[in-house]
Amino acid sequence: MEISFLIPTRNRPENLKKSLLSISKLNIQNLNSEIIVLDDCSELSYASVLLEFENIQYFKNVFQSIS
């Protein structure tokens, strides 16, 4: 089974850590997965959280959108 986990985040490193821990605890046979973190202009650093996990793709939006 292949699955992609897309996690949008902004200024919530502790919530990201909880999400990543939950994903890491999944016990599914033959699971081929990727984890993509999408940071929407956070002012806080996610470096310490991301270093605790492997094989995570991290993308940071540096241009804040108008809403």
C-alpha positions as CSV (number, residue, x, y, z in Angstrom):
1,M,0.0,0.0,0.0
2,E,1.3,3.5,-0.8
3,I,0.1,6.6,1.0
4,S,1.2,10.2,1.3
5,F,0.7,12.1,4.5
6,L,0.4,15.9,3.8
7,I,0.6,18.0,6.9
8,P,-0.1,21.7,6.6
9,T,1.2,23.7,9.6
10,R,1.9,27.2,10.8
11,N,3.5,28.2,14.1
12,R,2.6,24.9,15.8
13,P,5.7,22.7,16.2
14,E,4.2,20.7,19.1
15,N,1.2,19.8,17.1
16,L,3.4,18.7,14.2
17,K,5.4,16.5,16.6
18,K,2.2,14.9,17.8
19,S,1.1,14.2,14.2
20,L,4.4,12.8,13.2
21,L,4.4,10.5,16.3
22,S,1.0,9.2,15.4
23,I,2.1,8.4,11.9
24,S,5.2,6.7,13.1
25,K,3.1,4.4,15.3
26,L,1.1,3.1,12.4
27,N,1.5,-0.6,12.0
28,I,0.4,-1.5,8.5
29,Q,2.0,-4.3,6.6
30,N,3.6,-3.4,3.3
31,L,3.1,0.3,3.9
32,N,5.2,2.5,1.6
33,S,4.6,6.0,2.7
34,E,5.9,9.5,2.4
35,I,5.5,12.4,4.8
36,I,5.3,16.0,3.4
37,V,5.2,18.9,5.8
38,L,3.9,22.2,4.3
39,D,4.9,25.2,6.4
40,D,2.8,28.3,5.7
41,C,5.1,31.2,6.7
42,S,5.8,30.0,10.3
43,E,7.7,32.4,12.5
44,L,8.7,29.4,14.8
45,S,11.4,26.9,13.9
46,Y,10.5,23.3,13.2
47,A,14.1,22.1,13.0
48,S,14.2,20.3,16.4
49,V,11.0,18.5,15.6
50,L,12.0,17.5,12.1
51,L,15.4,16.1,13.2
52,E,13.6,13.6,15.4
53,F,12.1,11.8,12.4
54,E,13.4,10.3,9.2
55,N,12.4,10.6,5.5
56,I,10.3,13.8,5.9
57,Q,10.0,16.3,3.0
58,Y,9.7,19.9,4.3
59,F,8.5,22.8,2.3
60,K,8.2,26.3,3.6
61,N,6.1,29.0,2.0
62,V,8.0,32.3,2.4
63,F,5.3,34.5,0.8
64,Q,2.3,35.1,2.9
65,S,-0.9,34.9,0.9
66,I,-3.6,37.6,1.1
67,S,-6.8,36.3,2.6
